[in-house]
Amino acid sequence: MSGLSRFTNNLLVSPVGRVIALPWIDRVVLYFLKHWYFPLSRLWAAARAADGDVDRFIEQVPLEQPSTHQCKVIAGALQHFERARLKAFSIDQLWRHYFFEGQTVAEERLPIVEEMRLAYRNDYNLARRKFAPLRRLVKTSVAMDPPTPEDVVGRFGETGEKLRDFFSPPEKFPTVEVSRSIITNFGKDYWLRFSSPSEQMNDLVYARVHEPEGVSEPPTLIFGHGICVEFDHYHLILDEITQLTKMGIRVILPEAPWHGRRVLPGHYGGEQFLSRIPTSMFDFLAAQHQEWATIIDWCRSNSLGPVAVGGSSLGAQTAKAVAMNAGDWAHNLQPDALLAITHSQHMAETAENSALSDIWNLGESLRTAGWNQALEKVWLQRLDPMRSTCMGGENIVSVCGTMDKVTPIKTTAAQLDTWKVPAENRFTYRRGHFSIPLGLINDNEPLVRFAAVLKIANVHKQLLSKA
């Protein structure tokens, strides 16, 4: 851990961290997202498609004809962007060779190349700031290309009757490659790589694995990230979930569709999820079901410990959907526990009634494509209809915030009641969407409780295996 990372972590676990992890930080983050991150991300995405050409960049954003001075700013920013991109892509090629193909490369080089990969990718992501003088010219932070209602009916059926098949595991699992590993403070890290079973994705899935030291047959948590979160591509990023590795739990962090290594040309991480609503949301969730089923199958093949699914924000909604739909899967593919952090009853609630929906402002494009609010709601609520989970309520841990304006919790308690989640597994704080995970760094009681749930599940599995 570097000096800066150590200082930040120590600050958050100190009493000062409790002051930071309060709703005021949520207001700051939402302001930053609306006025800086998303406009700059749209500019950064346009640069990915422009290949250094100013006119093409203007078309891709799109921008009204900028002034001569602004064109000079664009040219300079594009030069910086292209240098950062070339460095990041070059080291990424070397990283893939060292970790997945270069078996003769000395192990001492692996952490060096990983450090370089993170540093250069971080610089590439932060090339967004070079476009800051142009941010007020951005009219929309999402490049919208929504399908028509007729397109959606054609794919999924008049009443969505074809959707159930979309959320099934693959008939044949792809081969999962395991990278070489590097030693960490808590054990070792390595990556999984496999071809996505989803025909819509048609790409490679990467998942970072934090494996605890000296734990035989570890329990595993497959943990999904939120929208636009690219955990494996920023230097010194804080992560509250790796605390579970200290508790003897193997944590697998899959890279979601359209994020990180999987971003489509001309987009930024997560943008495609928004660009083609509602079709994109179904494609995303269907791919996640197939990809997580693949990882569950891999986990079962190399550890007798229980396998849990979980996530934060969009990752939590994904984990809940998997927990519900997996009741129809083969028994060995059904997860044993669920950890949901900052979640709503339905994924549609974030798209329709949250602070982020106000920031993205997707309504005008959807109206032009023939949608109205009532029709949107009908289809979005088909994403994750209310069902029972494949595990008992005693194996579900929930963490929510009463001040959360991104994933509103108005209906969450009713869902937890239906699932018979006991009171000791429900953690509700007077915090918001972003202060909740920061608070977990300072107060890890929910994670300790979840580790205890997995320990009990592990005992039950051991007893069943001997019966």
KAGIUR-V703481 format. One record per backbone hydrogen bond with DSSP energy under -1.0 kcal/mol. NH is the residue of the N-H (numbers start at 1). CO is the residue of the C=O. Records with the same first field share a line. If there is no record, write none. Layout:
NH = CO / CO
This chain:
6 = 2
7 = 3
8 = 4
9 = 5
10 = 6
11 = 7
12 = 8
13 = 9
17 = 14
19 = 16
20 = 16
21 = 17
22 = 20
25 = 22
27 = 23
28 = 24
29 = 25
30 = 26
31 = 27
32 = 28
33 = 29
34 = 30
35 = 31
36 = 32
37 = 32
38 = 33
40 = 36
41 = 37
42 = 38
43 = 39
44 = 40
45 = 41
46 = 42
47 = 43
48 = 44
49 = 45
50 = 46
51 = 47
53 = 50
57 = 53
58 = 54
59 = 55
60 = 56
61 = 57
63 = 58
71 = 67
72 = 68
73 = 69
74 = 70
75 = 71
76 = 72
77 = 73
78 = 74
79 = 75
80 = 76
81 = 77
82 = 78
83 = 79
84 = 80
85 = 81
86 = 82
87 = 83
88 = 84
89 = 85
90 = 86
91 = 87
92 = 88
93 = 89
94 = 90
95 = 91
96 = 92
97 = 93
98 = 94
99 = 95
100 = 96
101 = 97
102 = 97
103 = 101
105 = 102
109 = 106
110 = 107
113 = 109
114 = 110
115 = 111
116 = 112
117 = 113
118 = 114
119 = 115
120 = 116
121 = 117
122 = 118
123 = 119
124 = 120
125 = 121
126 = 122
128 = 125
129 = 126
130 = 127
131 = 128
132 = 129
134 = 131
135 = 132
137 = 134
138 = 135
144 = 142
145 = 275
152 = 148
153 = 149
154 = 150
155 = 151
156 = 152
157 = 153
160 = 157
162 = 156
163 = 160
166 = 163
168 = 165
177 = 193
179 = 191
180 = 99
182 = 189
184 = 187
188 = 211
189 = 182
190 = 209
192 = 207
193 = 177
194 = 205
196 = 203
202 = 198
205 = 194
207 = 192
208 = 253
209 = 190
210 = 251
211 = 188
213 = 186
220 = 306
221 = 250
222 = 308
223 = 252
224 = 310
229 = 226
233 = 230
243 = 240
244 = 241
248 = 245
249 = 244
250 = 219
251 = 210
252 = 221
253 = 208
255 = 206
259 = 256
262 = 259
263 = 260
267 = 264
270 = 258
271 = 268
274 = 271
275 = 271
276 = 272
277 = 274
280 = 276
282 = 278
283 = 279
284 = 280
285 = 281
286 = 282
287 = 283
288 = 284
289 = 285
290 = 286
291 = 287
292 = 288
293 = 289
294 = 290
295 = 291
296 = 292
297 = 293
298 = 294
299 = 295
300 = 296
301 = 297
302 = 299
303 = 299
308 = 220
309 = 337
310 = 222
311 = 339
312 = 224
313 = 341
315 = 312
317 = 313
318 = 314
319 = 315
320 = 316
321 = 317
322 = 318
323 = 319
324 = 320
325 = 321
326 = 322
328 = 325
329 = 326
333 = 330
334 = 331
336 = 307
338 = 395
339 = 309
340 = 397
341 = 311
342 = 399
349 = 346
350 = 347
351 = 347
352 = 348
353 = 349
355 = 405
358 = 354
359 = 355
360 = 356
361 = 357
366 = 362
367 = 363
368 = 364
369 = 365
370 = 367
371 = 366
376 = 372
377 = 373
378 = 374
379 = 375
380 = 376
381 = 377
382 = 379
383 = 380
390 = 323
395 = 392
396 = 393
397 = 338
398 = 425
399 = 340
400 = 427
402 = 429
403 = 431
404 = 401
415 = 411
416 = 412
417 = 413
418 = 414
419 = 415
420 = 417
421 = 416
425 = 422
426 = 423
427 = 398
429 = 400
431 = 429
436 = 432
438 = 434
439 = 435
440 = 436
443 = 439
448 = 444
449 = 445
450 = 446
451 = 447
452 = 448
453 = 449
454 = 450
455 = 451
456 = 452
457 = 453
458 = 454
459 = 455
460 = 456
461 = 457
462 = 458
463 = 459
464 = 460
465 = 461
466 = 462
